[in-house]
Amino acid sequence: MEATPDKPAGLYVHIPFCLQKCRYCDFYSISDLSQTSRFMVALKHEMQMNRRRPLAFDTLYIGGGTPSVLAPEAIGELIETAWKYFNIASDAEITIEINPGTVTFENLFEYRKMGINRVNIGVQSFDDDNLRFLSRIHSARDARLSVEWARRAGFNNVGLDLIFGLPRQDNMNWLDDLTQAGNLEPEHLSCYMLTCESGTPLSMDVKTGRIRWAAEGMILDLFNTAIDFLTESSFLHYEISNFARIGGSHHEPRTSKHNLKYWTFAPYIGLGPSAHSFIEPARYWNHRSLATYLRQIEDGKSAMAEKECLTKTQRTIEAIYLGLRTTWGINLAEFQARFGINFANAFRKPVAELENQGMIEINDGHCVLTRKGLLFIDSIASMLICQGLS
Ligand code: SF4
């Protein structure tokens, strides 16, 4: 049996169904909904198989795929089973991801009644042309309605997802999305850059030249626009893609407690096809196929596809990369305690160079990216890693 980690853990449940695949999406999900009941039975079984984990959870995140394609009763059973088999705090953050095209006021009301206290809504854009380009199944009006319904159903913690960097998107168009999102006063906003994931229909269109990808300079402009607009509109920029609203009915900005686990090396357990788990130093993930997942669980076997034990070097690299994603940066004392590496000494040369270029700052015992540095996070992380760890 594993040792009990000192940080509270997160529980993630992956619902692998969507009404229709969006052309840019690389998450594992299928649009054949005929196996939902069988999946729910298997999922409860997988929870039971994991029940002896010596972990205390303070978040439960029901994601996917599109959890809101399931009937509210199925979601209710999922939560009840999670409570039964896992040690979940009574004040845990319990999130469900919803797609505005699959939700009703009644469903949201049911979710709230069953103890879900946070909704994350996949809005992506408030422009119907953008939504069509992304092959989303909903309109901008559906998105606005779902936020209104969530509020009426009693949710005081609402997160919205937006996507930027669409081909031909300009600053005006993106600013309009940000303004409309801001007007809805969500507690949380995630702004994701559109990426071209191999194997998706979007990547095929890019490869064959049917779509011309936005220029890098334009994408950086849009990213800057988001940071300017949101920080001036009382949002705390706390992770490269994530913003939490300051003020409102809460004392503290409502960061995503669950997603923070991914950036701070807290333990998490993922259930359902393709879900990832991490308990330092091990990382493992389930089969990325519903058929294989069902076969394994129904045979009484684990759904795990692979497991890797991260070496100290791999964990150091992750700590650099994940630390730089957050706006508080890499905590140098913690870094030394975990890896026995004095950051200032080991990374002296690249840090000096990056400081000169205005990309990085050492503040109050933390190594933090500047606004300019945030735009080049990948190359900065690899420069630190290549020069500091070699
Ligand atoms: S609804 Fe979400 S998970 Fe489903 S295909 Fe679209 S982006 Fe992917």
Boltz pocket constraint, residues with backbone or C-beta under 6 A from the ligand:
constraints:
  - pocket:
      binder: B
      contacts: [[A, 17], [A, 18], [A, 20], [A, 21], [A, 22], [A, 25], [A, 26], [A, 27], [A, 29], [A, 64], [A, 65], [A, 66], [A, 99], [A, 122]]
      max_distance: 6.0
